[in-house]
Amino acid sequence: MKNIKYILLSAILIGFTSCNEDDSNDMIEEPLPELTTGSADFSKYVSLGASFTAGYTDGALFKASQQSSFPNILAQQFAVGGGGAFTQPLMNDNYGGLAAGGTRIASPRLVFGGAGPVPLENVIGPVTVSTDILLNNPAGPFNNMGVPGAKSYHLLANGYGNAAGLPNLANPYFVRMTGATPNASMLDMATAQNPTFFTLSEIGGNDVLGYATTGGDGTNPITDTATFNAAFNGIVTALTANDAKGVVTNVPYITDLPHFTTVPHNPLSPALLGGATNINTLNAQLYGPLRGIFTAYGEPNRIQLLSTTSANPLLINDENAVDRSAEITAALTPTLGAPTAAAFGAIFGRARHATDADLFVLPLSSSIGTVVSGAPAPINLNGVSYPLADKWVLIPSEQTAIRNATDAYNATISNVASTNGLALVNLNAILTQASTTGIMFDDYTMNTSLVFGGLVSLDGIHLTARGYALMANKFLEAIDSTYGSNFIASGNVAKAGNYTTNFSPTLQ
């Protein structure tokens, strides 16, 4: 019996030992495969694009942001597979901003100020912008040909980097790059390097973004589809002339960015409006009469009476609304007199209260309720008693124009990519996912919430460093799929934890 007891005990110990050995073996990770580049040749990589390509973030371009640009991150992975040096037109400091002959022409970056984005100088005091496009430009050629603000047709425009064309015909960021060939186009400078591999990103983004950030007020129109098509086809034809391979991206729905989704349509709390007494006065002297006039002409929902207990909508000017200037003037003349009634008619003829179908640009957040110059008191508070100008708001028809143009651009991009055998990154789908369910990047869920979403920087448009790292990995996925490489499987990817979402104000 004693022997049986020890035999049983030994069997139990052997069982435990076997389990431990199995568990240990289960925890041993299989070694990752070696990197293979498939049919792609990364020995000469050139990136061509606009602000995302440059690494623009927090409302500026600066050294640290450029080092976290998605092309620079890609180049680090390409280097493992035979990629060569990758040169960028680095700024002179981490303040950001530009100067021309000692005169500031672009402001330093934004930082987080506790309640939201604020200018860097609000936190650390005045700085000297040391990147001067007329005094200290770097020497090229540059593998990163990202130029903030460039539209599709600008990539083919001669003189776009000639300082003599400032401020209207030339781009100061491209002036820094042209050197001894000031009239060369962006495309010329890219193809002159005979790239074996290229990325062509966000072409078409600025073609709609300028329209959107100006509220569709007509000062920065959407690029027509024919112009975009000709430009995009010409760019890809030139880049692939020597059998270079590459990746292109489509255009996201930019109105999903926090620059357009952060300011709500109804930010006017009773406290912001001065309480019940002020609200009742506004209703009696302004909104009540206007509501009565619009109702008499079959539009009872254009104007609301303000609530003393809940949030109230902004007052906007809608160029698509029926102009009731004459009717307002006629209705108010008996009580206000002809001159004052005519002023009311001119100001409120196309006014209406905002709905959740309207979008507002981020800079409006600091202008709500400010005094409108030249407007008579008390109807002179921006968005409260004076209708917001067109530049502050994207009404539904303007949003539709942006979406239609984006869809047309993307159809061209998809067709050109397929015809030329290029990889395609679907930025449109990526941003849609980020703005709805969020998108996973290692241990982080990235979304488009301003400041805290992790994906979009403090300007509400451009990405954070971590966002650009995510973008780089999406490029690697597309490259693997199209050219037979294995960047993802071999672990040659950007890691989320290596990239910040918020640069310190004291960054040197």
Buried (B, 14 or more C-beta within 10 A) or exposed (E): EEEEEEEEEEEEEEEEEEEEEEEEEEEEEEEEEEBBBBEBBBBBBBBBBBBBBBBBBBBBBBBBBBEBBBBBBBBBBBBBBEBBEBBBBBBBBBBBBBBBEEEEBBBBBBBBBEEBBBBBBEBBEEBEBBBBBBEEBBEBBBBBBBBBBBBBBBBBBBBBBBBEBBEEEBBBBBBBBBBEBBBBBBBBBBBEBEBBBBBBBBBBBBBBBBBBBBBBBEEBBBBEBEEBBBBBBBBBEBBBEEEBBBBBBBBBBBBBBBBBBBBBBBBBEBEBBEEEEBBBEBBEEBBBBBBEBBEEEEBEEBBBBBBBEEBBBBBBBBEEBBEBBEBBBBBBBEEBEEEBBBBBBEBBBBBBBBBEEBBBBBBBBEBBBEEBEEBEEBBBBBBBBBBBBBBBBBBEEBBEBBBEBBBBBBEBBBEBBEEBEBBBBBBBEBBBBBBEEBBEBBEBEBBBBBBEBBBBBBBBBBBBBBBBBBBBBBBBBBBBEBBEBBBBEBEBBBEBEEBBBBBEBEBE
